Amino acid sequence: MLSKNLFIFYLISCLLFFACNEQDKLEIEKSASAFDIKQGEASILQSNKHFMKSFEAGDSTEVGDSYTTNAALMVPNQATVNGRKNIIHYYSLELAHGITHIDLNTIKIWGDSSILAEEGTYKVSDMKKNNLDQGKYIVLWKQETGNWKMYRDIWASDLPVNTIKVDSSDAKSKFSKRVKK
């Protein structure tokens, strides 16, 4: 009798376990089928155009508004810049140092309704269109107030790096500077 009860308990447990998993699968499939990746791609490409125009206009606030309020900008050879306010400040300094043009080229976008990933290349230049940097990037996008915005942004240069010593009295002497060969 005990083994029969144990068998029935085991059978009911298995049925409930697999029934819940099938329901979860259906919910996931329903959610995935409702999400249109093409809409997400179009939104990101439009946002990138706005980002580039704002950069050219020297408007660090508009550039920063492309990011979520809790975004993180993972700048090479520097500490992570956290939050939209700090990202706006970061870009205001970059723009003040003569960086006036950025060209973004999206290679691929993938993801789902909760987060999208963008892979691409970039070129940065000054007012005279002198190439200052070029490389690749990955951006994670999340929706904030109904719009896709940059949540995590990281890039790496393709240009060779030389390190130069800075005057030891300089507080930033522990860091190396990027110079083109």
Buried (B, 14 or more C-beta within 10 A) or exposed (E): EEEEEEEEEEEEEEEEEEEEEEEEEEEEEEEEEEBEBEEBBEBBBEBBEBBBEBBBEBBBEBBBBBBBEEBBBBBEEEEEBEBBEBBBBBBBEBBEEEBBBBBBEBEEBEBEEEBBBBEBBBBBBEEEEEEBBBBBBBBBBBBBEEBBBBBBBBBEBEBEEEEEEBEEEEEEEEEBEBEEE
